[in-house]
Amino acid sequence: MEHRSEAPPELTKNQTLVMQVLNNAKGPLRAYAILDQLREKGFRAPLQVYRALDKLSDCGLVHRIESMNAFIACRHLCTNGHGMVAFTICDACGDVAEIVDRAFHDGIENLAEAINFTKKNQQLN
């Protein structure tokens, strides 16, 4: 998962609208919540939201929080690869904080390598 670069890619109208919703959100949003906010802008089907989210995620502008089945805008701007992104999620209020720590990333990489494990995706619970 890469963080957004200083020069974001050119986005389509739908991608831009989805990004705006996530940037203005107080926390992670599910795809259907995004769809509900964009109906007045011409969104009619969940597929429109999911396509935009896929591209935004590929570009490192959005993260999917697996445990919540929700999406959040990337809050870190960096020009070089940062490695793993972790999230803290409050059980009481649902607040989410994005954590980027190179040492944490390197530690996970080293542990995976030590057990000859090739990772595609990381999720910690």
Buried (B, 14 or more C-beta within 10 A) or exposed (E): BBBBBEEEEEBEEBBEBBBBBBEEBEBBBEBEBBBBBBEEEEBEEEEBBBBBBEBBBEBBBBBBBEEBEBBBBBBEEBEEEBBBBBBEBEEEEEEBEBEBEEEBBEEBBEEEEEEEEEEEEBEEE
